[in-house]
């Protein structure tokens, strides 16, 4: 697993990204210092991400607490597979999420992916292994690799908030589609994860009304 940036590393990487792409200067100037959004990794981290999707933060936290308690305080592939779908649903999971939990656990147990040694794979190989699992889409795989595995050069271009922040940075009328956003993000290698954090931070600050989104000068 790659070690995430320390705070001074983040600041240095932000400056490098702006040097690589001056269009991010506004985002950098308007976004306070931030830490790496680190989450638990491995099977537990991916299952947790699936549980969190499409529900409120409070609901996700409550459901995950029940999942942890129901699995005996240790969320492992083996314990998850040993728990039937209906029991997982009794913890608050939808049948879809309970099924995806089994699919992820089965992929590990069957050796199709090894969460204990995922760091041995390149970003591309790890992403391919993850998206081969039913229920794990590209956005989920990319955000998992960034937040749970600490990978430094990931950019989840399908994220709407990132696309909107990119539109602001470029002064564009329309936000870029996913394919165009991937191409645009190439300019930020090898710090695409920091660029994503920066754009998310800027987007959140604007939406919360903490900073004014001024139109760039021609």
C-alpha positions in Angstrom: 0.0 0.0 0.0 1.3 3.4 -0.9 1.8 5.8 2.0 -0.5 8.8 1.7 0.9 12.3 1.6 1.7 14.1 4.9 0.5 17.6 5.3 3.7 19.2 4.0 3.7 16.7 1.1 0.2 17.7 0.2 1.1 21.4 0.1 4.1 20.7 -2.0 2.0 18.5 -4.4 -0.6 21.2 -4.6 2.0 23.8 -5.7 3.4 21.3 -8.2 -0.1 20.7 -9.7 -0.7 24.4 -10.1 2.7 24.8 -11.7 1.7 22.0 -14.1 -1.7 23.6 -14.7 -2.1 27.3 -13.8 -5.8 27.0 -14.3 -6.0 25.4 -10.9 -4.5 28.5 -9.3 -7.9 29.8 -8.3 -8.9 26.5 -6.7 -5.5 26.4 -4.8 -5.9 30.0 -3.6 -9.5 29.6 -2.4 -9.1 26.1 -0.7 -7.6 25.9 2.8 -5.1 23.2 3.7 -6.6 19.7 3.8 -5.6 16.3 5.0 -5.7 13.1 3.0 -9.2 11.5 3.3 -7.9 8.1 4.6 -10.3 5.3 5.3 -9.8 1.7 6.4 -8.6 -0.5 3.5 -8.9 -4.1 2.4 -12.1 -6.0 2.1 -13.7 -4.1 5.1 -13.0 -0.8 3.4 -14.6 -1.8 0.1 -17.6 -3.3 1.7 -18.0 -0.2 3.8 -17.9 2.0 0.7 -20.6 -0.1 -0.9 -22.8 0.3 2.3 -22.3 4.0 2.4 -23.4 4.6 -1.2 -26.8 6.4 -1.9 -27.7 6.9 1.8 -27.2 9.8 4.1 -24.0 10.0 6.2 -26.0 9.4 9.4 -27.9 6.4 8.0 -24.7 4.9 6.6 -23.0 5.2 10.0 -25.9 3.5 11.8 -26.1 0.7 9.3 -22.3 0.0 9.4 -22.4 -0.1 13.2 -25.0 -2.8 12.9 -23.0 -4.7 10.3 -19.9 -4.6 12.5 -21.9 -5.8 15.5 -23.7 -8.5 13.5 -20.4 -9.9 12.2 -18.9 -10.1 15.6 -16.9 -6.9 15.5 -14.6 -8.1 12.7 -15.7 -7.6 9.1 -13.9 -10.3 7.1 -14.6 -12.1 3.8 -15.1 -15.3 5.7 -17.5 -14.0 8.3 -19.5 -12.1 5.6 -19.8 -15.2 3.4 -20.9 -17.3 6.5 -23.7 -14.8 7.1 -26.7 -15.4 4.8 -28.3 -12.6 2.7 -31.4 -12.3 4.9 -29.3 -11.9 8.0 -27.2 -9.2 6.3 -30.4 -7.5 5.3 -31.5 -7.5 9.0 -28.6 -5.2 9.7 -30.2 -2.6 7.4 -28.6 -3.5 4.1 -30.6 -3.6 0.9 -30.7 -7.0 -0.9 -28.5 -5.5 -3.5 -25.8 -4.3 -1.1 -26.0 -7.6 0.9 -25.5 -9.5 -2.4 -22.5 -7.2 -3.4 -21.0 -7.9 0.1 -21.1 -11.6 -0.7 -19.7 -11.1 -4.2 -16.7 -9.1 -2.9 -16.1 -11.6 -0.1 -16.3 -14.5 -2.6 -13.9 -12.9 -5.0 -11.3 -12.7 -2.2 -11.9 -16.2 -0.9 -11.7 -17.6 -4.4 -8.5 -15.8 -5.1 -9.8 -13.5 -7.9 -8.6 -10.6 -5.8 -6.3 -10.5 -2.8 -7.1 -7.6 -0.5 -4.1 -8.5 1.7 -1.6 -7.8 -1.1 -3.4 -5.4 -3.4 -0.5 -3.0 -3.2 1.5 -5.4 -5.3 -0.6 -4.6 -8.3 -0.4 -1.4 -10.5 -3.2 1.1 -10.4 -4.5 -0.3 -13.7 -4.3 -3.9 -12.6 -5.9 -3.3 -9.2 -8.7 -1.3 -10.9 -9.4 -4.1 -13.3 -9.5 -6.7 -10.6 -11.9 -4.6 -8.6 -14.3 -3.7 -11.4 -14.5 -7.4 -12.4 -16.4 -8.0 -9.1 -20.2 -7.6 -9.5 -21.3 -4.4 -7.8 -18.0 -2.6 -8.0 -18.1 0.1 -10.7 -15.2 2.2 -11.9 -15.9 5.2 -9.6 -16.1 2.9 -6.6 -12.8 1.2 -7.6 -11.0 4.5 -8.1 -12.2 6.1 -4.9 -11.4 2.9 -3.0 -7.8 2.9 -4.4 -7.5 6.6 -3.5 -9.0 6.7 0.0 -8.6 3.2 1.3 -5.3 2.2 -0.4 -3.6 5.5 -0.3 -2.8 5.6 -4.0 -1.4 9.0 -5.2 -2.2 9.1 -8.9 -5.9 8.3 -9.2 -8.6 10.5 -10.7 -12.3 9.4 -10.6 -13.3 11.3 -13.6 -16.9 10.1 -13.5 -17.5 12.1 -10.3 -20.0 15.0 -11.0 -18.5 17.3 -8.3 -15.0 16.9 -9.9 -16.4 17.6 -13.3 -18.2 20.7 -12.1 -15.1 22.0 -10.4 -13.1 21.4 -13.6 -15.7 23.4 -15.4 -15.2 26.3 -13.0 -11.4 26.1 -13.3 -11.5 26.1 -17.1 -14.3 28.8 -17.3 -16.2 26.4 -19.5 -19.9 26.6 -20.3 -20.5 22.8 -19.8 -18.8 20.4 -17.5 -16.6 17.8 -19.2 -18.0 14.3 -19.7 -16.1 11.4 -18.1 -13.9 10.6 -21.0 -12.9 14.2 -21.5 -12.3 14.6 -17.7 -9.8 11.7 -17.8 -7.9 13.3 -20.6 -8.0 16.7 -18.9 -6.6 15.1 -15.7 -3.5 13.7 -17.5 -1.9 17.1 -17.0 -1.8 16.5 -13.2 0.2 13.3 -13.2 1.7 12.0 -10.9 -0.4 13.9 -8.4 -3.9 13.3 -9.8 -5.2 12.2 -6.3 -4.1 15.6 -4.9 -5.8 17.4 -7.8 -9.0 15.5 -7.0 -8.8 16.4 -3.3 -8.2 20.0 -4.3 -11.1 20.1 -6.6 -13.4 18.4 -4.1 -12.3 20.8 -1.4 -12.9 23.8 -3.7 -16.3 22.5 -4.8 -17.4 21.9 -1.2 -16.2 25.4 -0.1 -18.1 27.1 -2.9 -21.3 25.0 -2.3 -21.2 25.8 1.5 -20.8 29.5 0.6 -17.4 29.8 2.3 -15.8 31.2 -0.8 -17.3 33.2 -3.8 -16.9 31.6 -7.2 -15.7 34.5 -9.3 -15.5 34.3 -13.0 -11.9 34.1 -14.2 -10.5 37.2 -15.9 -10.0 36.8 -19.7 
